[in-house]
Amino acid sequence: QVLSLPIVVIVHGNQDNNAKATVLWDNAFSDIERVPFVVAERVPWEKMCDTLNLKFMAEVQTTKGLLKEHYFFLAQKIFNDHSASPEDFQSRHVSWAQFNKEILPGRGFTFWQWFDGVLDLTKRCLKSYWSDRLIMGFISKQYVCKLLSTEPDGTFLLRFSDSEIGGVTIAYVIRGKDGSSQVENIQPFSAKDLSIRSLGDRIRDLGQLRNLYPNTPKDQAFGSHYNKEQTGKD
């Protein structure tokens, strides 16, 4: 006999996401010489960060992995703690329940279901943008407001949607005549939306977007991702 790689039997495609979570957890956190089916219930957050990074790079097929600020955002999300510092999270342990059992506060999905949606969207529609570091991605709405509120009119950045699975949204700043700023978020684009019209072309279409944060003109940042429009096309 030989111990196989983990196998999950499912009866419907809608269970695929949860099955992948089980396989990922088993592959990443079980001991080689373990008793069959015995896997740690809680693992160090730093180990989870390494696992998510390796999974992201492998799925998306990119050499650009997750950054420290991405891990900080993910920690705030999975632990539902917005008061801790990045250092505080380093000593914490994350449980299987937090990873893919407990529903995120105010949402209808788990942490893994949300993260897997981001993986799928990036792999299908955003690989080149991510690899060119044009997507900030893992960043909270509150922190986006803090970053953009002092920037010139039309400064924007891209982040993964918090409220929807597999969505990317554009946040941009509008300045009033009195100098006051307001940060707007465009409704998230799904993989279906981006298969109809690419992200680069959507950014080109939106006249209110001028500079990718902090100060790169959008045509310079996204020009190589624009599709050449057909002459005479509506």
N, C-alpha and C positions, 0 to 999 in steps of 0.2 A: 504493500500500500504506500501511497505518497500523499502528502497534504497538498491539496490543489490551491490555486489562487481563489479568492472569494467569488462565489456565485450567488446571484439573487434571482429567484424565479418570480416572474410577474405574470399577471393575467390580462393586463391592458396597458397600452402605451402611456396612459396618464400616470402610471406608477414608475415610469422610467426615471424621473427626477429623484425620487426617494431611493430608488435602487442604486443610482449612481452615488448618492450620499453614503449609503451603507458600504459600498465597495471602496470608496475613497477613504473613509474612516478606518476600515479594516486594513487596507494596504498601508496606510500611513502610520498607524499607531499600534498595530499588533506586534508582539515580539516574535522573532523567527522561531525560537524553540518553545512556543506556547502550547498550552492545552487547547485543542480545537475549539473554536468559537469564543474563546476568552479574549476580549479586547478591553482596553482601559475605558472607563466611563468618563474620565476627566483627563485632559492633557494640557501641558503648558501652552500659554498663548503664543509664545515665541515659536514653538513647534508647529502650531496651527498656521502662523504667518508663513513659514517656510513651505508648508503643504499647499496653501492657497496660491502662493507665488509660482510654485512648480506646476501646479494644475493649470493656472492661467496661461503661462508661457507655452506649455505643451498643447493645450487646446487651441489657442489663438495662432500658434506657430510664429511666435515673435521672440526676439532676443531682449526686448524691453520689458523688464519685470515690474513688480509693484515697488513703490517707494515708501520711505518711512511715514510720510504724511498720509499715504493710502492706508497703511496699517493702523494708524491712529484713528482714522475715520471708521474703519471696519471694526476696531475694538469698541468704539463708542456705540456702534450699531448692535453688535452681538451681546454686549454687556448692558446695554441701555443705560449708560453712564456718561454724562456730558460734563462732569465736574473733575474727573481724574486727569492726570497728566500722562503723556506717553510713557514716562518712567514707571508710573503706577501700574499700568497694564502689563508691563514686562514680567512682573512677579505673579500674575494671576493665572488661574487654570480655567479652561473652557470645557463645558460638558457637552455630551452628545445631545442632551435636551436643548441646550442653547443653540447648538449647531443646526439641528433639523427636526426638532419636536415642538418647541414652543413657538407660537405665533408672535411675530414682532409687534410691539405696542402700536395700536392704531392701524395695523395692516391685516391682510388676510393671508399671509404667507410667512414661511420660516426664513431664517438667515440664508441657509443654503439654497432654497428655492429662488431667492432674490439674486444671490451671487451667481448661480448657474444661469439665470436669465441674462445677466450681464455678459457672462462667458459666451453664450450662444450668439447674442447680438454682435459682440466684438468680433467673434470668429467669422460670422457671415457677412457683416457690413462695414466694420470699422477697423479691420486689421491694419491697413496702411496708415490711417489717421493716428491710431494708437502708437504704431511703430515710429512715426514722425514726432511723437510727443505733442500732438495738437489737442489731445483730450486730457483734461485734468481728471475727469472721471469720478474717482472716489473722493467726494467732497460734499459736505453738508450744505443745505440751502442757507443756513445761518452764516456759515463761514464765507460763502460766496458773497453775501451782502456786505460783509466786513471788508472783503478784498476789493469789491467793485465800487463801493460807495464813495471812495475818494478819487476814482478814475474819471477821465474825460468822457463826454457823451459818446455812446456807441461802442464802448469797450465791452467785450463779451468773452465768455469761456464756456466750455462744454463739460457737463457732468452727467453721470448716470442717474436716472430718475429714482427717487426714494419711494415714491408711492405706487409705481407700476413695475411689474417684472419685465425686464428686457426693453427698457426705453432709455433714450439719450435726449437730454434737453439742453437748450441754449439759454444762458442767463446773460442779460445785458443791462447796461446802465443808461437811464435817460436823465438828462439834466434840464431843469426848468430855467426860465429866464432869471429867476432870483438866485440861481446857483444851487438850489436844493436838488438832491439826487434821489432817484427811485430805481430799484432793481426789479426788472421784469423777467419772468420765466416763460419761455415758449412751451406750449403743450408738447410733451415728449414724443419723439419719433420712434416707432417700432421698426422691427426688421422688415415688415410688410411695406411700411411707408418708404423706407430707404431703398427697397427693391424697385419702387416706382420712380423715385427721383433721389439721386445720391445726396449724401450729407453735404458734400462740397458744393453741389449745384443749389441746394436749398440755402446755404449760407450766402452764395453769390446773389440769389434772388432777393434776400432780405436787406433792403436799403438801410435799415436802422443799425445794422452791424457794420462797424468800421475797423476796429483794431482788436486782434486777439490779445487777451491779457498776457503780459502787461502792456506791450506797446508795438506789436507787430501788425502792420497793415494786412487786412484779411486776404487781399489778392496775393500778397507775398507769401503768406502762411499756407493758403489753400489753393493757390493757382495751379499747382501740379495735379490737383484732384478734381479740377473742373473738367467736365466733358465738353468737347468742342461742339457747339450748337450747329445743327444743320441749317444751311442757308434757307431763308424763307419759311422756317418753321414757326408755327404760332407760338 
